[in-house]
């Protein structure tokens, strides 16, 4: 039960962080970039570390500017640090 609560908290934090990204970047995101952000969010919220890494690598390769924005965004930077501490 505690694991389910932790998973729920993590999922909520992931969604909050990506919601902040969408608010900040929405006007600059095309259809492809929006889809990439959604795939990355879904992987992270679902606890799928392998898929999240693959999606992040894909963003880095295809949308360098978006990758730069994601890694320097305060909400995501904090989330990435927390996930790293949890072994994600």
BELRA-V927857 format. One record per residue. RES is the residue in one letter. PHI is phi in degrees with one decimal (999 if undefined). BURIAL is b if it has 9 or more other C-alpha atoms within 8 Angstrom, else e. D_CENTER is the distance of its C-alpha to the mean C-alpha in whole Angstrom. Layout:
# BELRA-V927857
res=RES phi=PHI burial=BURIAL d_center=D_CENTER
res=RES phi=PHI burial=BURIAL d_center=D_CENTER
This chain:
# BELRA-V927857
res=X phi=999 burial=e d_center=25
res=X phi=-63.6 burial=e d_center=23
res=X phi=-62.9 burial=e d_center=21
res=X phi=-64.4 burial=e d_center=20
res=X phi=-66.2 burial=e d_center=20
res=X phi=-62.8 burial=e d_center=17
res=X phi=-61.2 burial=e d_center=15
res=X phi=-65.2 burial=e d_center=15
res=X phi=-66.0 burial=e d_center=15
res=X phi=-63.8 burial=b d_center=12
res=X phi=-59.8 burial=b d_center=10
res=X phi=-65.6 burial=b d_center=12
res=X phi=-63.1 burial=b d_center=10
res=X phi=-61.9 burial=b d_center=6
res=X phi=-63.0 burial=b d_center=8
res=X phi=-61.9 burial=e d_center=10
res=X phi=-63.5 burial=b d_center=7
res=X phi=-72.3 burial=b d_center=6
res=X phi=-62.5 burial=e d_center=10
res=X phi=-63.8 burial=b d_center=11
res=X phi=-61.9 burial=b d_center=9
res=X phi=-60.7 burial=e d_center=11
res=X phi=-61.7 burial=e d_center=14
res=X phi=-75.8 burial=e d_center=14
res=X phi=-113.1 burial=e d_center=13
res=X phi=-52.8 burial=e d_center=15
res=X phi=-67.0 burial=e d_center=18
res=X phi=-101.2 burial=e d_center=17
res=X phi=-88.1 burial=b d_center=15
res=X phi=-83.6 burial=e d_center=17
res=X phi=-59.7 burial=e d_center=17
res=X phi=-62.5 burial=e d_center=15
res=X phi=-66.4 burial=b d_center=13
res=X phi=-60.2 burial=b d_center=12
res=X phi=-63.2 burial=e d_center=12
res=X phi=-63.7 burial=b d_center=10
res=X phi=-64.3 burial=b d_center=7
res=X phi=-64.8 burial=e d_center=8
res=X phi=-63.4 burial=b d_center=8
res=X phi=-63.6 burial=b d_center=5
res=X phi=-61.0 burial=b d_center=4
res=X phi=-61.9 burial=e d_center=8
res=X phi=-64.6 burial=b d_center=8
res=X phi=-66.1 burial=b d_center=6
res=X phi=-66.1 burial=b d_center=8
res=X phi=-82.7 burial=e d_center=11
res=X phi=76.2 burial=e d_center=11
res=X phi=-92.3 burial=b d_center=11
res=X phi=-62.7 burial=b d_center=11
res=X phi=-63.5 burial=e d_center=13
res=X phi=-65.0 burial=b d_center=11
res=X phi=-62.0 burial=b d_center=8
res=X phi=-63.5 burial=e d_center=10
res=X phi=-62.8 burial=e d_center=12
res=X phi=-65.7 burial=b d_center=9
res=X phi=-65.1 burial=b d_center=8
res=X phi=-63.7 burial=e d_center=12
res=X phi=-64.5 burial=b d_center=13
res=X phi=-62.0 burial=b d_center=11
res=X phi=-61.5 burial=b d_center=13
res=X phi=-73.5 burial=e d_center=16
res=X phi=-93.8 burial=e d_center=16
res=X phi=-136.5 burial=b d_center=15
res=X phi=-55.4 burial=b d_center=15
res=X phi=-61.9 burial=e d_center=15
res=X phi=-68.1 burial=b d_center=12
res=X phi=-57.4 burial=b d_center=11
res=X phi=-59.0 burial=b d_center=13
res=X phi=-65.1 burial=e d_center=12
res=X phi=-65.3 burial=b d_center=8
res=X phi=-72.6 burial=e d_center=9
res=X phi=-100.6 burial=e d_center=12
res=X phi=-69.1 burial=b d_center=10
res=X phi=-56.4 burial=e d_center=12
res=X phi=-64.4 burial=b d_center=10
res=X phi=-73.9 burial=b d_center=7
res=X phi=-60.1 burial=b d_center=10
res=X phi=-63.7 burial=e d_center=11
res=X phi=-62.2 burial=b d_center=8
res=X phi=-61.6 burial=e d_center=8
res=X phi=-60.9 burial=e d_center=12
res=X phi=-63.5 burial=e d_center=12
res=X phi=-63.7 burial=b d_center=11
res=X phi=-64.1 burial=e d_center=13
res=X phi=-64.9 burial=e d_center=16
res=X phi=-85.6 burial=e d_center=15
res=X phi=84.1 burial=e d_center=15
res=X phi=-77.0 burial=e d_center=12
